[in-house]
Amino acid sequence: MIHTLHRVTVFSIVGPYRLRVGFRDGLVREIDFTPVLGGSLFGPLRDETLFNRVRLDPEVHTLVWPNGADFDPATLHDWPDVLPALAERARTWAMNDPGTRSANGTDERPVSEAAEASNNWSEGKGSKSVR
């Protein structure tokens, strides 16, 4: 079985919780992360300021956030195929993580301590690229 190793080479922020992501194989995909922002790891990314602090890790060739959140490059590459399962998991994470639920059952999580402690990441804007 042949398994292609996907690498993110470039990305840009195109809207709230939306990134345009380019891959080594030439594919460019616009991804709306809103449906998967639940639970203790990805839930804090609902803070748009934290979400926009995304970086491209040159070692693992994927997107990473200061709170430790990241996605496998293959997941990003195949986003339309994996989104339904990821969105369902995010709903489960949010329901099972007491820190993400308010008394009325809605998601209301403040920026996590890990995200607040990550202020040493420099602010970045526009496209980021790694080869």
For each residue, the residues with C-beta under 8 A, 3 or more apart:
1:
2:
3:
4: 25 74
5: 73 74
6: 23 24 25 61 73 74 76 77
7: 23 24 61 62 73
8: 11 21 22 23 24 56 61 62 63 73 76 130
9: 22 23 24 56 61 129 130 131
10: 21 22 56 127 128 129 130
11: 8 19 20 21 22 54 56 63 127 128
12: 19 20 126 127 128
13: 18 19 52 54 125 126
14: 18 19 20 30
15: 18
16: 34 48 51
17: 32 33 34 37 45 46 48 51
18: 13 14 15 30 31 32 33
19: 11 12 13 14 30 31 33 54 63
20: 11 12 14 28 29 30 31
21: 8 10 11 28 29 30 31 63 76
22: 8 9 10 11 26 27 28
23: 6 7 8 9 26 27 28 29 73 76 77
24: 6 7 8 9 61
25: 4 6 77
26: 22 23
27: 22 23 77
28: 20 21 22 23
29: 20 21 23 76 77 79
30: 14 18 19 20 21
31: 18 19 20 21 76 79
32: 17 18 35
33: 17 18 19 36 37 42 45 51
34: 16 17 37
35: 32 83 86 87 90
36: 33 42 83 86 87 89 90
37: 17 33 34 42 43 45 46 51 90
38: 42 43 90 91 93 94 97 100 107
39: 42 43 89 90 93 94 96 97 100
40: 43 44 93 97 99 100 112
41: 44 67 68 69 93
42: 33 36 37 38 39 45 69 90 93
43: 37 38 39 40 46 93 94 97 99 100 107 109 112
44: 40 41 47 50 67 69 109 111 112 114 115
45: 17 33 37 42 50 51 65 67 69
46: 17 37 43 51 107 109
47: 44 50 51 110 111 115
48: 16 17 51 52
49: 52 53
50: 44 45 47 53 65 66 67 111 115 118
51: 16 17 33 37 45 46 47 48 54 65
52: 13 48 49
53: 49 50 65 66 118 121 123 124
54: 11 13 19 51 63 64 65
55: 63 64 65 66 121 124 128
56: 8 9 10 11 61 62 63 64 128 129 130
57: 60 61 62 63 64 70 130
58: 61 130
59:
60: 57 64 70 73
61: 6 7 8 9 24 56 57 58 73 130
62: 7 8 56 57 70 71 72 73 76
63: 8 11 19 21 54 55 56 57 70 71 76
64: 54 55 56 57 60 68 69 70
65: 45 50 51 53 54 55 68 69 70 115
66: 50 53 55 114 115 118 121
67: 41 44 45 50 112 114 115 118
68: 41 64 65 114
69: 41 42 44 45 64 65
70: 57 60 62 63 64 65
71: 62 63 75 76
72: 62 75 76
73: 5 6 7 8 23 60 61 62 76 77
74: 4 5 6 77 78
75: 71 72 78 79 82 86
76: 6 8 21 23 29 31 62 63 71 72 73 79
77: 6 23 25 27 29 73 74
78: 74 75 81 82
79: 29 31 75 76 82 83
80: 83
81: 78
82: 75 78 79 85 86
83: 35 36 79 80 86 87
84: 87 88
85: 82 88 89
86: 35 36 75 82 83 89 90
87: 35 36 83 84 90 91
88: 84 85 91 92
89: 36 39 85 86 92 93
90: 35 36 37 38 39 42 86 87 93 94
91: 38 87 88 94 95
92: 88 89 95 96
93: 38 39 40 41 42 43 89 90 96 97 100
94: 38 39 43 90 91 97 100 101 107
95: 91 92 101
96: 39 92 93
97: 38 39 40 43 93 94 100 101
98: 101
99: 40 43 109
100: 38 39 40 43 93 94 97 107 108 109
101: 94 95 97 98 105 106 107 108
102: 105 106 107 108
103:
104:
105: 101 102
106: 101 102
107: 38 43 46 94 100 101 102
108: 100 101 102
109: 43 44 46 99 100 112
110: 47
111: 44 47 50 115 116
112: 40 43 44 67 109 115 116
113: 116 117
114: 44 66 67 68 117 118
115: 44 47 50 65 66 67 111 112 118
116: 111 112 113 119
117: 113 114
118: 50 53 66 67 114 115 121
119: 116
120:
121: 53 55 66 118
122:
123: 53
124: 53 55 128
125: 13
126: 12 13
127: 10 11 12
128: 10 11 12 55 56 124
129: 9 10 56
130: 8 9 10 56 57 58 61
131: 9
